[in-house]
Amino acid sequence: MPDLPDVIPIFPLPGALMLPRARLPLHLFEPRYLAMLDDCLKTESRLIGMVQPAPTANDREALHRIGCAGRVTQFSETEDGRYMITLTGISRFRVENEVDGFTPYRRCAVKWDGFEADRGGPESDDAFARAKFLKLLDRYFEVRNLSADWETLKEADDELLINSLSMLLDFDPEDKQALLEAPSLMTRRETLVTLIEYALRGGGGNEGTLQ
């Protein structure tokens, strides 16, 4: 990666969680985000910042302070001018302020300090009791009428398993933000377990299939 820029384009998408070293597919069709992609591909870093909206009574455009930047690593155009892109997570960041300008999309000045581990190698979770976790996950899938490729889940390394589930499972945006802000893989796994256990105790959810 080149040096991380001080200002990046922002894609405020509720419920969409991007994590370091994970891949997030996105479907772009609004003109402002097509313009964002066009401008992004002209930069050396090709970064887009994913941030959860945090609207308040006084500011409907407010954003959470922490997001995660992904590098555009794949894109394809459909016949009607839409784009399917893949972002690969690079690093979390802290939003300093929104930058005024003439772009139709939002941009923010950001700080990367405090997230140096995101730019290193994959994290491990030495306290991870995988068999117990998969048993809990099996109960969650059964209650939610979800299916999964269990062989892939069993063989995935700690970070891939925990981060993929954090991104894919149907949690509220604020819960997704808590998973993003977890300071380590272990605390993210603990947060994930808490959310699954809460859902099993009575949280509602949609039926579906986890690929």
Protein Blocks (a to p, Z undefined) as FASTA:
>chain_A
ZZddfbdcddddehiacdehiacddddfbfklmmmmmmmmmpmnlpacdddddddfklmk
bccfbdcddddfbdcddfkopacdddddfbdcddfbdcddfbfbdcddddfehilmmmmc
cdddfklcfklmmmmmmmmmmmnopacdfklmmmpcfklmmmmmmmmpccdfklmmmmmm
pmbfklmmmmmmmmmmmmmnopacdddddZZ
